Amino acid sequence: MLNPYVKKIYKCFRCQEEIYFDNNTKSQTDKPIPLDPITNLPHDCSKSNFKSRKKTVSNEIMELEKREIERIRRISYD
Ligand SMILES: [Zn+2]
């Protein structure tokens, strides 16, 4: 029997990364949105033409947050 929770994995035609589609996740135009099977977030295509500056900034913020978490961990272990 097929497990209904197993995601049908496709490959992004642009970057060849794994993506999947979820019928519950659609854009406002009712088109399925490619999702990242690891994060379950909309696929952030590295080869996308619509690469926005905003995205780059948020990645930088995430990186900073990671470092901050690491720093706090180290302090709490000392
Ligand atoms: Zn892609």
N, CA, C, O and the ligand as a Tripos MOL2 file, in Angstrom:
@<TRIPOS>MOLECULE
protein
  313   311    79     0     0
PROTEIN
NO_CHARGES

@<TRIPOS>ATOM
      1 N           0.8210   -1.2110    0.0000 N.3       1 MET1
      2 CA          0.0000    0.0000    0.0000 C.3       1 MET1
      3 C           0.8540    1.2590    0.0000 C.2       1 MET1
      4 O           1.9150    1.3120    0.6220 O.2       1 MET1
      5 N           0.3910    2.2200   -0.6760 N.am      2 LEU2
      6 CA          1.1210    3.4800   -0.6970 C.3       2 LEU2
      7 C           0.8230    4.2900    0.5500 C.2       2 LEU2
      8 O          -0.3300    4.4420    0.9550 O.2       2 LEU2
      9 N           1.8490    4.7890    1.1280 N.am      3 ASN3
     10 CA          1.6740    5.6710    2.2650 C.3       3 ASN3
     11 C           1.2270    7.0490    1.7600 C.2       3 ASN3
     12 O           1.9350    7.6900    0.9830 O.2       3 ASN3
     13 N           0.0650    7.4930    2.2020 N.am      4 PRO4
     14 CA         -0.4220    8.7900    1.6880 C.3       4 PRO4
     15 C           0.4380    9.9770    2.1180 C.2       4 PRO4
     16 O           0.3280   11.0710    1.5630 O.2       4 PRO4
     17 N           1.2920    9.7460    3.1120 N.am      5 TYR5
     18 CA          2.1220   10.8470    3.5800 C.3       5 TYR5
     19 C           3.4540   10.9400    2.8440 C.2       5 TYR5
     20 O           4.2220   11.8850    3.0230 O.2       5 TYR5
     21 N           3.6990    9.9460    2.0240 N.am      6 VAL6
     22 CA          4.9340   10.0170    1.2450 C.3       6 VAL6
     23 C           4.7390   11.0560    0.1480 C.2       6 VAL6
     24 O           3.7650   11.0300   -0.6030 O.2       6 VAL6
     25 N           5.6800   11.9490    0.0860 N.am      7 LYS7
     26 CA          5.5810   13.0190   -0.8900 C.3       7 LYS7
     27 C           6.0680   12.5380   -2.2460 C.2       7 LYS7
     28 O           7.0770   11.8410   -2.3470 O.2       7 LYS7
     29 N           5.3660   12.9060   -3.2460 N.am      8 LYS8
     30 CA          5.8210   12.6110   -4.5990 C.3       8 LYS8
     31 C           6.8590   13.6680   -4.9670 C.2       8 LYS8
     32 O           6.5690   14.8600   -5.0680 O.2       8 LYS8
     33 N           8.0550   13.1850   -5.1580 N.am      9 ILE9
     34 CA          9.1700   14.1040   -5.3520 C.3       9 ILE9
     35 C           9.4160   14.3420   -6.8420 C.2       9 ILE9
     36 O           9.4810   13.4160   -7.6500 O.2       9 ILE9
     37 N           9.5430   15.5840   -7.1520 N.am     10 TYR10
     38 CA          9.9130   15.9810   -8.5060 C.3      10 TYR10
     39 C          11.2540   16.6950   -8.4390 C.2      10 TYR10
     40 O          11.8110   16.9280   -7.3660 O.2      10 TYR10
     41 N          11.7400   17.0250   -9.5950 N.am     11 LYS11
     42 CA         12.9470   17.8390   -9.6210 C.3      11 LYS11
     43 C          12.6530   19.1600  -10.2890 C.2      11 LYS11
     44 O          12.0180   19.2400  -11.3400 O.2      11 LYS11
     45 N          13.1450   20.1900   -9.6310 N.am     12 CYS12
     46 CA         12.9590   21.5150  -10.1930 C.3      12 CYS12
     47 C          13.6440   21.5730  -11.5510 C.2      12 CYS12
     48 O          14.8050   21.1910  -11.6910 O.2      12 CYS12
     49 N          12.9190   22.0510  -12.5370 N.am     13 PHE13
     50 CA         13.5000   22.0650  -13.8890 C.3      13 PHE13
     51 C          14.5970   23.1120  -14.0200 C.2      13 PHE13
     52 O          15.3810   23.0780  -14.9690 O.2      13 PHE13
     53 N          14.6550   24.0290  -13.0810 N.am     14 ARG14
     54 CA         15.6950   25.0480  -13.1500 C.3      14 ARG14
     55 C          16.9680   24.6050  -12.4340 C.2      14 ARG14
     56 O          18.0480   24.5940  -13.0250 O.2      14 ARG14
     57 N          16.8340   24.2410  -11.1550 N.am     15 CYS15
     58 CA         18.0390   23.9880  -10.3640 C.3      15 CYS15
     59 C          18.2550   22.5080  -10.0770 C.2      15 CYS15
     60 O          19.2880   22.1430   -9.5160 O.2      15 CYS15
     61 N          17.3040   21.6410  -10.4480 N.am     16 GLN16
     62 CA         17.3980   20.1930  -10.2520 C.3      16 GLN16
     63 C          17.3290   19.7680   -8.7840 C.2      16 GLN16
     64 O          17.6380   18.6250   -8.4480 O.2      16 GLN16
     65 N          16.9280   20.6800   -7.9290 N.am     17 GLU17
     66 CA         16.7250   20.2970   -6.5370 C.3      17 GLU17
     67 C          15.3750   19.6120   -6.3970 C.2      17 GLU17
     68 O          14.4890   19.7810   -7.2350 O.2      17 GLU17
     69 N          15.2300   18.8410   -5.3340 N.am     18 GLU18
     70 CA         13.9880   18.1060   -5.1390 C.3      18 GLU18
     71 C          12.8770   19.0380   -4.6670 C.2      18 GLU18
     72 O          13.0760   19.9000   -3.8110 O.2      18 GLU18
     73 N          11.7240   18.8370   -5.2460 N.am     19 ILE19
     74 CA         10.5460   19.6210   -4.8680 C.3      19 ILE19
     75 C           9.3540   18.6820   -4.8240 C.2      19 ILE19
     76 O           9.4180   17.5670   -5.3420 O.2      19 ILE19
     77 N           8.2850   19.1220   -4.2170 N.am     20 TYR20
     78 CA          7.0320   18.3800   -4.2890 C.3      20 TYR20
     79 C           5.8880   19.3720   -4.3080 C.2      20 TYR20
     80 O           6.0540   20.5630   -4.0420 O.2      20 TYR20
     81 N           4.7220   18.8390   -4.6330 N.am     21 PHE21
     82 CA          3.5440   19.6950   -4.6810 C.3      21 PHE21
     83 C           2.5300   19.2150   -3.6640 C.2      21 PHE21
     84 O           2.3570   18.0150   -3.4560 O.2      21 PHE21
     85 N           1.8800   20.1420   -3.0510 N.am     22 ASP22
     86 CA          0.8620   19.8270   -2.0690 C.3      22 ASP22
     87 C          -0.4400   20.4660   -2.5260 C.2      22 ASP22
     88 O          -0.5060   21.6690   -2.7760 O.2      22 ASP22
     89 N          -1.4640   19.6440   -2.6300 N.am     23 ASN23
     90 CA         -2.7490   20.1650   -3.1060 C.3      23 ASN23
     91 C          -3.3230   21.2350   -2.1930 C.2      23 ASN23
     92 O          -4.1570   22.0410   -2.6040 O.2      23 ASN23
     93 N          -2.8640   21.2300   -0.9510 N.am     24 ASN24
     94 CA         -3.3780   22.2260   -0.0140 C.3      24 ASN24
     95 C          -2.6220   23.5460   -0.1030 C.2      24 ASN24
     96 O          -3.0600   24.5650    0.4320 O.2      24 ASN24
     97 N          -1.5040   23.5140   -0.7740 N.am     25 THR25
     98 CA         -0.7080   24.7310   -0.8790 C.3      25 THR25
     99 C          -0.7430   25.2110   -2.3160 C.2      25 THR25
    100 O          -0.0730   24.6730   -3.1970 O.2      25 THR25
    101 N          -1.5410   26.2320   -2.5190 N.am     26 LYS26
    102 CA         -1.6670   26.7790   -3.8710 C.3      26 LYS26
    103 C          -1.4990   28.2780   -3.8350 C.2      26 LYS26
    104 O          -1.7220   28.9360   -2.8180 O.2      26 LYS26
    105 N          -1.1090   28.7790   -4.9450 N.am     27 SER27
    106 CA         -0.9550   30.2200   -5.0350 C.3      27 SER27
    107 C          -2.3270   30.8640   -5.1690 C.2      27 SER27
    108 O          -3.3410   30.1750   -5.2750 O.2      27 SER27
    109 N          -2.3460   32.1710   -5.1620 N.am     28 GLN28
    110 CA         -3.6180   32.8850   -5.2620 C.3      28 GLN28
    111 C          -4.2960   32.6330   -6.5960 C.2      28 GLN28
    112 O          -5.5070   32.8090   -6.7290 O.2      28 GLN28
    113 N          -3.5220   32.2250   -7.5740 N.am     29 THR29
    114 CA         -4.0900   31.9250   -8.8800 C.3      29 THR29
    115 C          -4.4730   30.4530   -8.9980 C.2      29 THR29
    116 O          -4.7870   29.9610  -10.0820 O.2      29 THR29
    117 N          -4.4400   29.7470   -7.8330 N.am     30 ASP30
    118 CA         -4.8410   28.3500   -7.7460 C.3      30 ASP30
    119 C          -3.8770   27.4000   -8.4620 C.2      30 ASP30
    120 O          -4.2510   26.2860   -8.8280 O.2      30 ASP30
    121 N          -2.6660   27.8400   -8.6520 N.am     31 LYS31
    122 CA         -1.6540   26.9560   -9.2270 C.3      31 LYS31
    123 C          -0.8530   26.3290   -8.0960 C.2      31 LYS31
    124 O          -0.5510   27.0010   -7.1090 O.2      31 LYS31
    125 N          -0.5080   25.0630   -8.2220 N.am     32 PRO32
    126 CA          0.3030   24.4600   -7.1540 C.3      32 PRO32
    127 C           1.6700   25.1160   -7.0550 C.2      32 PRO32
    128 O           2.2890   25.4790   -8.0560 O.2      32 PRO32
    129 N           2.1140   25.2520   -5.8320 N.am     33 ILE33
    130 CA          3.4030   25.8830   -5.5760 C.3      33 ILE33
    131 C           4.4350   24.7890   -5.3130 C.2      33 ILE33
    132 O           4.1710   23.8850   -4.5210 O.2      33 ILE33
    133 N           5.5900   24.8440   -5.9470 N.am     34 PRO34
    134 CA          6.6260   23.8660   -5.6200 C.3      34 PRO34
    135 C           7.1410   24.0790   -4.1970 C.2      34 PRO34
    136 O           7.4330   25.2050   -3.7950 O.2      34 PRO34
    137 N           7.2500   22.9880   -3.4440 N.am     35 LEU35
    138 CA          7.6750   23.0850   -2.0500 C.3      35 LEU35
    139 C           8.9740   22.3110   -1.8510 C.2      35 LEU35
    140 O           9.2810   21.3640   -2.5760 O.2      35 LEU35
    141 N           9.6970   22.7350   -0.8770 N.am     36 ASP36
    142 CA         10.9370   22.0560   -0.5190 C.3      36 ASP36
    143 C          10.6050   20.8760    0.3910 C.2      36 ASP36
    144 O          10.0200   21.0900    1.4530 O.2      36 ASP36
    145 N          10.9520   19.6380    0.0250 N.am     37 PRO37
    146 CA         10.5700   18.4860    0.8430 C.3      37 PRO37
    147 C          11.2420   18.4440    2.2090 C.2      37 PRO37
    148 O          10.7690   17.7340    3.0970 O.2      37 PRO37
    149 N          12.2950   19.1590    2.3980 N.am     38 ILE38
    150 CA         12.9940   19.1420    3.6840 C.3      38 ILE38
    151 C          12.3950   20.1660    4.6340 C.2      38 ILE38
    152 O          12.1230   19.8610    5.7950 O.2      38 ILE38
    153 N          12.1920   21.3700    4.1450 N.am     39 THR39
    154 CA         11.6970   22.4320    5.0180 C.3      39 THR39
    155 C          10.1870   22.6000    4.9420 C.2      39 THR39
    156 O           9.5910   23.2530    5.7990 O.2      39 THR39
    157 N           9.5620   22.0140    3.9210 N.am     40 ASN40
    158 CA          8.1300   22.1950    3.6640 C.3      40 ASN40
    159 C           7.7590   23.6470    3.3640 C.2      40 ASN40
    160 O           6.5940   24.0350    3.4460 O.2      40 ASN40
    161 N           8.7390   24.4120    3.0260 N.am     41 LEU41
    162 CA          8.4800   25.7920    2.6420 C.3      41 LEU41
    163 C           8.5180   25.8960    1.1290 C.2      41 LEU41
    164 O           9.0930   25.0370    0.4600 O.2      41 LEU41
    165 N           7.9110   26.9410    0.5850 N.am     42 PRO42
    166 CA          7.9670   27.1000   -0.8670 C.3      42 PRO42
    167 C           9.4070   27.0510   -1.3780 C.2      42 PRO42
    168 O          10.3110   27.6730   -0.8200 O.2      42 PRO42
    169 N           9.5810   26.3110   -2.4270 N.am     43 HIS43
    170 CA         10.9140   26.1260   -2.9980 C.3      43 HIS43
    171 C          11.5340   27.4690   -3.3660 C.2      43 HIS43
    172 O          10.9790   28.2470   -4.1410 O.2      43 HIS43
    173 N          12.6750   27.7040   -2.7980 N.am     44 ASP44
    174 CA         13.4030   28.9360   -3.0960 C.3      44 ASP44
    175 C          14.4420   28.5920   -4.1470 C.2      44 ASP44
    176 O          15.5430   28.1390   -3.8330 O.2      44 ASP44
    177 N          14.0800   28.8090   -5.3740 N.am     45 CYS45
    178 CA         14.9260   28.3510   -6.4640 C.3      45 CYS45
    179 C          16.1680   29.2180   -6.6130 C.2      45 CYS45
    180 O          16.0880   30.4340   -6.7830 O.2      45 CYS45
    181 N          17.3040   28.5650   -6.5460 N.am     46 SER46
    182 CA         18.5580   29.3090   -6.6750 C.3      46 SER46
    183 C          18.7830   29.7770   -8.1060 C.2      46 SER46
    184 O          19.5790   30.6780   -8.3700 O.2      46 SER46
    185 N          18.0530   29.1340   -9.0270 N.am     47 LYS47
    186 CA         18.2080   29.5300  -10.4280 C.3      47 LYS47
    187 C          17.0430   30.3930  -10.8970 C.2      47 LYS47
    188 O          16.9050   30.6910  -12.0840 O.2      47 LYS47
    189 N          16.2360   30.7740   -9.9670 N.am     48 SER48
    190 CA         15.0760   31.5540  -10.3390 C.3      48 SER48
    191 C          15.4670   32.9260  -10.8720 C.2      48 SER48
    192 O          16.4220   33.5490  -10.4100 O.2      48 SER48
    193 N          14.7050   33.3700  -11.8480 N.am     49 ASN49
    194 CA         14.9430   34.7100  -12.4000 C.3      49 ASN49
    195 C          14.3730   35.7800  -11.4970 C.2      49 ASN49
    196 O          14.6960   36.9620  -11.6170 O.2      49 ASN49
    197 N          13.5130   35.3390  -10.5870 N.am     50 PHE50
    198 CA         12.8150   36.3090   -9.7460 C.3      50 PHE50
    199 C          13.5240   36.4880   -8.4050 C.2      50 PHE50
    200 O          12.9090   36.8380   -7.3970 O.2      50 PHE50
    201 N          14.7820   36.2490   -8.4210 N.am     51 LYS51
    202 CA         15.5380   36.3610   -7.1840 C.3      51 LYS51
    203 C          15.4650   37.7990   -6.6550 C.2      51 LYS51
    204 O          15.8060   38.7670   -7.3330 O.2      51 LYS51
    205 N          15.0130   37.8750   -5.4400 N.am     52 SER52
    206 CA         14.8080   39.2100   -4.8790 C.3      52 SER52
    207 C          15.8870   39.5390   -3.8560 C.2      52 SER52
    208 O          16.5030   38.6580   -3.2560 O.2      52 SER52
    209 N          16.0790   40.7800   -3.6880 N.am     53 ARG53
    210 CA         17.0380   41.2750   -2.7200 C.3      53 ARG53
    211 C          16.6080   40.9290   -1.3020 C.2      53 ARG53
    212 O          17.4220   40.6220   -0.4310 O.2      53 ARG53
    213 N          15.3060   40.9910   -1.1100 N.am     54 LYS54
    214 CA         14.7170   40.7080    0.1930 C.3      54 LYS54
    215 C          15.1500   39.3330    0.6960 C.2      54 LYS54
    216 O          15.4990   39.1620    1.8640 O.2      54 LYS54
    217 N          15.1200   38.3670   -0.2020 N.am     55 LYS55
    218 CA         15.4680   36.9960    0.1640 C.3      55 LYS55
    219 C          16.9100   36.9190    0.6730 C.2      55 LYS55
    220 O          17.1960   36.2560    1.6700 O.2      55 LYS55
    221 N          17.7910   37.5950   -0.0180 N.am     56 THR56
    222 CA         19.1950   37.5950    0.3770 C.3      56 THR56
    223 C          19.3470   38.1660    1.7810 C.2      56 THR56
    224 O          20.1000   37.6430    2.6030 O.2      56 THR56
    225 N          18.6350   39.2230    2.0340 N.am     57 VAL57
    226 CA         18.6970   39.8560    3.3510 C.3      57 VAL57
    227 C          18.2020   38.8880    4.4150 C.2      57 VAL57
    228 O          18.8270   38.7540    5.4670 O.2      57 VAL57
    229 N          17.0950   38.2160    4.1580 N.am     58 SER58
    230 CA         16.5590   37.3110    5.1770 C.3      58 SER58
    231 C          17.5160   36.1450    5.4180 C.2      58 SER58
    232 O          17.6080   35.6510    6.5420 O.2      58 SER58
    233 N          18.2240   35.6980    4.3910 N.am     59 ASN59
    234 CA         19.2320   34.6530    4.5890 C.3      59 ASN59
    235 C          20.3400   35.1370    5.5030 C.2      59 ASN59
    236 O          20.8190   34.3980    6.3630 O.2      59 ASN59
    237 N          20.7360   36.3600    5.3160 N.am     60 GLU60
    238 CA         21.7790   36.9270    6.1680 C.3      60 GLU60
    239 C          21.3120   36.9970    7.6150 C.2      60 GLU60
    240 O          22.0740   36.7150    8.5400 O.2      60 GLU60
    241 N          20.0730   37.3680    7.7970 N.am     61 ILE61
    242 CA         19.5110   37.4440    9.1480 C.3      61 ILE61
    243 C          19.4890   36.0560    9.7800 C.2      61 ILE61
    244 O          19.8390   35.8940   10.9490 O.2      61 ILE61
    245 N          19.0790   35.0600    9.0030 N.am     62 MET62
    246 CA         19.0700   33.6930    9.5180 C.3      62 MET62
    247 C          20.4590   33.2600    9.9520 C.2      62 MET62
    248 O          20.6310   32.6270   10.9940 O.2      62 MET62
    249 N          21.4320   33.6060    9.1500 N.am     63 GLU63
    250 CA         22.8120   33.2560    9.4550 C.3      63 GLU63
    251 C          23.2490   33.9140   10.7650 C.2      63 GLU63
    252 O          23.9190   33.2950   11.5910 O.2      63 GLU63
    253 N          22.8710   35.1430   10.9330 N.am     64 LEU64
    254 CA         23.1920   35.8580   12.1710 C.3      64 LEU64
    255 C          22.5130   35.2080   13.3750 C.2      64 LEU64
    256 O          23.1100   35.0650   14.4420 O.2      64 LEU64
    257 N          21.2700   34.8230   13.1830 N.am     65 GLU65
    258 CA         20.5280   34.1910   14.2790 C.3      65 GLU65
    259 C          21.1820   32.8820   14.6870 C.2      65 GLU65
    260 O          21.2860   32.5780   15.8750 O.2      65 GLU65
    261 N          21.6180   32.1150   13.7140 N.am     66 LYS66
    262 CA         22.3070   30.8520   13.9950 C.3      66 LYS66
    263 C          23.5400   31.1020   14.8470 C.2      66 LYS66
    264 O          23.7900   30.4000   15.8260 O.2      66 LYS66
    265 N          24.2990   32.1050   14.4610 N.am     67 ARG67
    266 CA         25.5130   32.4140   15.2110 C.3      67 ARG67
    267 C          25.1690   32.8280   16.6340 C.2      67 ARG67
    268 O          25.8460   32.4500   17.5900 O.2      67 ARG67
    269 N          24.1180   33.6000   16.7520 N.am     68 GLU68
    270 CA         23.6990   34.0670   18.0750 C.3      68 GLU68
    271 C          23.2820   32.8830   18.9560 C.2      68 GLU68
    272 O          23.6030   32.8350   20.1430 O.2      68 GLU68
    273 N          22.5700   31.9460   18.3610 N.am     69 ILE69
    274 CA         22.1400   30.7470   19.0940 C.3      69 ILE69
    275 C          23.3720   29.9560   19.5400 C.2      69 ILE69
    276 O          23.4530   29.4960   20.6790 O.2      69 ILE69
    277 N          24.3180   29.8080   18.6280 N.am     70 GLU70
    278 CA         25.5670   29.1090   18.9660 C.3      70 GLU70
    279 C          26.2710   29.7960   20.1370 C.2      70 GLU70
    280 O          26.7590   29.1390   21.0560 O.2      70 GLU70
    281 N          26.3130   31.0820   20.0870 N.am     71 ARG71
    282 CA         26.9920   31.8650   21.1050 C.3      71 ARG71
    283 C          26.3130   31.6600   22.4690 C.2      71 ARG71
    284 O          26.9790   31.4750   23.4870 O.2      71 ARG71
    285 N          25.0000   31.6970   22.4640 N.am     72 ILE72
    286 CA         24.2350   31.5260   23.7050 C.3      72 ILE72
    287 C          24.4720   30.1170   24.2550 C.2      72 ILE72
    288 O          24.6450   29.9340   25.4600 O.2      72 ILE72
    289 N          24.4790   29.1290   23.3640 N.am     73 ARG73
    290 CA         24.7280   27.7480   23.7870 C.3      73 ARG73
    291 C          26.0680   27.6430   24.4860 C.2      73 ARG73
    292 O          26.1860   27.0390   25.5520 O.2      73 ARG73
    293 N          27.0780   28.2400   23.8690 N.am     74 ARG74
    294 CA         28.4140   28.1460   24.4450 C.3      74 ARG74
    295 C          28.4440   28.7500   25.8430 C.2      74 ARG74
    296 O          29.0440   28.2050   26.7690 O.2      74 ARG74
    297 N          27.7810   29.8850   25.9640 N.am     75 ILE75
    298 CA         27.7450   30.5640   27.2670 C.3      75 ILE75
    299 C          27.0800   29.6550   28.3080 C.2      75 ILE75
    300 O          27.5770   29.5180   29.4260 O.2      75 ILE75
    301 N          25.9730   29.0470   27.9400 N.am     76 SER76
    302 CA         25.2390   28.2480   28.9120 C.3      76 SER76
    303 C          25.9970   26.9790   29.3070 C.2      76 SER76
    304 O          25.7790   26.4250   30.3840 O.2      76 SER76
    305 N          26.8900   26.5260   28.4210 N.am     77 TYR77
    306 CA         27.6850   25.3380   28.7580 C.3      77 TYR77
    307 C          28.9050   25.6640   29.6310 C.2      77 TYR77
    308 O          29.4730   24.7830   30.2760 O.2      77 TYR77
    309 N          29.2870   26.9240   29.6400 N.am     78 ASP78
    310 CA         30.4960   27.2660   30.3790 C.3      78 ASP78
    311 C          30.2800   27.1900   31.9000 C.2      78 ASP78
    312 O          31.2060   27.4490   32.6680 O.2      78 ASP78
    313 ZN         14.6250   25.3610   -8.3380 Zn       79 ZN79
@<TRIPOS>BOND
     1     1     2 1
     2     2     3 1
     3     3     4 2
     4     3     5 am
     5     5     6 1
     6     6     7 1
     7     7     8 2
     8     7     9 am
     9     9    10 1
    10    10    11 1
    11    11    12 2
    12    11    13 am
    13    13    14 1
    14    14    15 1
    15    15    16 2
    16    15    17 am
    17    17    18 1
    18    18    19 1
    19    19    20 2
    20    19    21 am
    21    21    22 1
    22    22    23 1
    23    23    24 2
    24    23    25 am
    25    25    26 1
    26    26    27 1
    27    27    28 2
    28    27    29 am
    29    29    30 1
    30    30    31 1
    31    31    32 2
    32    31    33 am
    33    33    34 1
    34    34    35 1
    35    35    36 2
    36    35    37 am
    37    37    38 1
    38    38    39 1
    39    39    40 2
    40    39    41 am
    41    41    42 1
    42    42    43 1
    43    43    44 2
    44    43    45 am
    45    45    46 1
    46    46    47 1
    47    47    48 2
    48    47    49 am
    49    49    50 1
    50    50    51 1
    51    51    52 2
    52    51    53 am
    53    53    54 1
    54    54    55 1
    55    55    56 2
    56    55    57 am
    57    57    58 1
    58    58    59 1
    59    59    60 2
    60    59    61 am
    61    61    62 1
    62    62    63 1
    63    63    64 2
    64    63    65 am
    65    65    66 1
    66    66    67 1
    67    67    68 2
    68    67    69 am
    69    69    70 1
    70    70    71 1
    71    71    72 2
    72    71    73 am
    73    73    74 1
    74    74    75 1
    75    75    76 2
    76    75    77 am
    77    77    78 1
    78    78    79 1
    79    79    80 2
    80    79    81 am
    81    81    82 1
    82    82    83 1
    83    83    84 2
    84    83    85 am
    85    85    86 1
    86    86    87 1
    87    87    88 2
    88    87    89 am
    89    89    90 1
    90    90    91 1
    91    91    92 2
    92    91    93 am
    93    93    94 1
    94    94    95 1
    95    95    96 2
    96    95    97 am
    97    97    98 1
    98    98    99 1
    99    99   100 2
   100    99   101 am
   101   101   102 1
   102   102   103 1
   103   103   104 2
   104   103   105 am
   105   105   106 1
   106   106   107 1
   107   107   108 2
   108   107   109 am
   109   109   110 1
   110   110   111 1
   111   111   112 2
   112   111   113 am
   113   113   114 1
   114   114   115 1
   115   115   116 2
   116   115   117 am
   117   117   118 1
   118   118   119 1
   119   119   120 2
   120   119   121 am
   121   121   122 1
   122   122   123 1
   123   123   124 2
   124   123   125 am
   125   125   126 1
   126   126   127 1
   127   127   128 2
   128   127   129 am
   129   129   130 1
   130   130   131 1
   131   131   132 2
   132   131   133 am
   133   133   134 1
   134   134   135 1
   135   135   136 2
   136   135   137 am
   137   137   138 1
   138   138   139 1
   139   139   140 2
   140   139   141 am
   141   141   142 1
   142   142   143 1
   143   143   144 2
   144   143   145 am
   145   145   146 1
   146   146   147 1
   147   147   148 2
   148   147   149 am
   149   149   150 1
   150   150   151 1
   151   151   152 2
   152   151   153 am
   153   153   154 1
   154   154   155 1
   155   155   156 2
   156   155   157 am
   157   157   158 1
   158   158   159 1
   159   159   160 2
   160   159   161 am
   161   161   162 1
   162   162   163 1
   163   163   164 2
   164   163   165 am
   165   165   166 1
   166   166   167 1
   167   167   168 2
   168   167   169 am
   169   169   170 1
   170   170   171 1
   171   171   172 2
   172   171   173 am
   173   173   174 1
   174   174   175 1
   175   175   176 2
   176   175   177 am
   177   177   178 1
   178   178   179 1
   179   179   180 2
   180   179   181 am
   181   181   182 1
   182   182   183 1
   183   183   184 2
   184   183   185 am
   185   185   186 1
   186   186   187 1
   187   187   188 2
   188   187   189 am
   189   189   190 1
   190   190   191 1
   191   191   192 2
   192   191   193 am
   193   193   194 1
   194   194   195 1
   195   195   196 2
   196   195   197 am
   197   197   198 1
   198   198   199 1
   199   199   200 2
   200   199   201 am
   201   201   202 1
   202   202   203 1
   203   203   204 2
   204   203   205 am
   205   205   206 1
   206   206   207 1
   207   207   208 2
   208   207   209 am
   209   209   210 1
   210   210   211 1
   211   211   212 2
   212   211   213 am
   213   213   214 1
   214   214   215 1
   215   215   216 2
   216   215   217 am
   217   217   218 1
   218   218   219 1
   219   219   220 2
   220   219   221 am
   221   221   222 1
   222   222   223 1
   223   223   224 2
   224   223   225 am
   225   225   226 1
   226   226   227 1
   227   227   228 2
   228   227   229 am
   229   229   230 1
   230   230   231 1
   231   231   232 2
   232   231   233 am
   233   233   234 1
   234   234   235 1
   235   235   236 2
   236   235   237 am
   237   237   238 1
   238   238   239 1
   239   239   240 2
   240   239   241 am
   241   241   242 1
   242   242   243 1
   243   243   244 2
   244   243   245 am
   245   245   246 1
   246   246   247 1
   247   247   248 2
   248   247   249 am
   249   249   250 1
   250   250   251 1
   251   251   252 2
   252   251   253 am
   253   253   254 1
   254   254   255 1
   255   255   256 2
   256   255   257 am
   257   257   258 1
   258   258   259 1
   259   259   260 2
   260   259   261 am
   261   261   262 1
   262   262   263 1
   263   263   264 2
   264   263   265 am
   265   265   266 1
   266   266   267 1
   267   267   268 2
   268   267   269 am
   269   269   270 1
   270   270   271 1
   271   271   272 2
   272   271   273 am
   273   273   274 1
   274   274   275 1
   275   275   276 2
   276   275   277 am
   277   277   278 1
   278   278   279 1
   279   279   280 2
   280   279   281 am
   281   281   282 1
   282   282   283 1
   283   283   284 2
   284   283   285 am
   285   285   286 1
   286   286   287 1
   287   287   288 2
   288   287   289 am
   289   289   290 1
   290   290   291 1
   291   291   292 2
   292   291   293 am
   293   293   294 1
   294   294   295 1
   295   295   296 2
   296   295   297 am
   297   297   298 1
   298   298   299 1
   299   299   300 2
   300   299   301 am
   301   301   302 1
   302   302   303 1
   303   303   304 2
   304   303   305 am
   305   305   306 1
   306   306   307 1
   307   307   308 2
   308   307   309 am
   309   309   310 1
   310   310   311 1
   311   311   312 2
@<TRIPOS>SUBSTRUCTURE
     1 MET1         2 RESIDUE 1 A MET
     2 LEU2         6 RESIDUE 1 A LEU
     3 ASN3        10 RESIDUE 1 A ASN
     4 PRO4        14 RESIDUE 1 A PRO
     5 TYR5        18 RESIDUE 1 A TYR
     6 VAL6        22 RESIDUE 1 A VAL
     7 LYS7        26 RESIDUE 1 A LYS
     8 LYS8        30 RESIDUE 1 A LYS
     9 ILE9        34 RESIDUE 1 A ILE
    10 TYR10       38 RESIDUE 1 A TYR
    11 LYS11       42 RESIDUE 1 A LYS
    12 CYS12       46 RESIDUE 1 A CYS
    13 PHE13       50 RESIDUE 1 A PHE
    14 ARG14       54 RESIDUE 1 A ARG
    15 CYS15       58 RESIDUE 1 A CYS
    16 GLN16       62 RESIDUE 1 A GLN
    17 GLU17       66 RESIDUE 1 A GLU
    18 GLU18       70 RESIDUE 1 A GLU
    19 ILE19       74 RESIDUE 1 A ILE
    20 TYR20       78 RESIDUE 1 A TYR
    21 PHE21       82 RESIDUE 1 A PHE
    22 ASP22       86 RESIDUE 1 A ASP
    23 ASN23       90 RESIDUE 1 A ASN
    24 ASN24       94 RESIDUE 1 A ASN
    25 THR25       98 RESIDUE 1 A THR
    26 LYS26      102 RESIDUE 1 A LYS
    27 SER27      106 RESIDUE 1 A SER
    28 GLN28      110 RESIDUE 1 A GLN
    29 THR29      114 RESIDUE 1 A THR
    30 ASP30      118 RESIDUE 1 A ASP
    31 LYS31      122 RESIDUE 1 A LYS
    32 PRO32      126 RESIDUE 1 A PRO
    33 ILE33      130 RESIDUE 1 A ILE
    34 PRO34      134 RESIDUE 1 A PRO
    35 LEU35      138 RESIDUE 1 A LEU
    36 ASP36      142 RESIDUE 1 A ASP
    37 PRO37      146 RESIDUE 1 A PRO
    38 ILE38      150 RESIDUE 1 A ILE
    39 THR39      154 RESIDUE 1 A THR
    40 ASN40      158 RESIDUE 1 A ASN
    41 LEU41      162 RESIDUE 1 A LEU
    42 PRO42      166 RESIDUE 1 A PRO
    43 HIS43      170 RESIDUE 1 A HIS
    44 ASP44      174 RESIDUE 1 A ASP
    45 CYS45      178 RESIDUE 1 A CYS
    46 SER46      182 RESIDUE 1 A SER
    47 LYS47      186 RESIDUE 1 A LYS
    48 SER48      190 RESIDUE 1 A SER
    49 ASN49      194 RESIDUE 1 A ASN
    50 PHE50      198 RESIDUE 1 A PHE
    51 LYS51      202 RESIDUE 1 A LYS
    52 SER52      206 RESIDUE 1 A SER
    53 ARG53      210 RESIDUE 1 A ARG
    54 LYS54      214 RESIDUE 1 A LYS
    55 LYS55      218 RESIDUE 1 A LYS
    56 THR56      222 RESIDUE 1 A THR
    57 VAL57      226 RESIDUE 1 A VAL
    58 SER58      230 RESIDUE 1 A SER
    59 ASN59      234 RESIDUE 1 A ASN
    60 GLU60      238 RESIDUE 1 A GLU
    61 ILE61      242 RESIDUE 1 A ILE
    62 MET62      246 RESIDUE 1 A MET
    63 GLU63      250 RESIDUE 1 A GLU
    64 LEU64      254 RESIDUE 1 A LEU
    65 GLU65      258 RESIDUE 1 A GLU
    66 LYS66      262 RESIDUE 1 A LYS
    67 ARG67      266 RESIDUE 1 A ARG
    68 GLU68      270 RESIDUE 1 A GLU
    69 ILE69      274 RESIDUE 1 A ILE
    70 GLU70      278 RESIDUE 1 A GLU
    71 ARG71      282 RESIDUE 1 A ARG
    72 ILE72      286 RESIDUE 1 A ILE
    73 ARG73      290 RESIDUE 1 A ARG
    74 ARG74      294 RESIDUE 1 A ARG
    75 ILE75      298 RESIDUE 1 A ILE
    76 SER76      302 RESIDUE 1 A SER
    77 TYR77      306 RESIDUE 1 A TYR
    78 ASP78      310 RESIDUE 1 A ASP
    79 ZN79       313 GROUP 0 **** ****
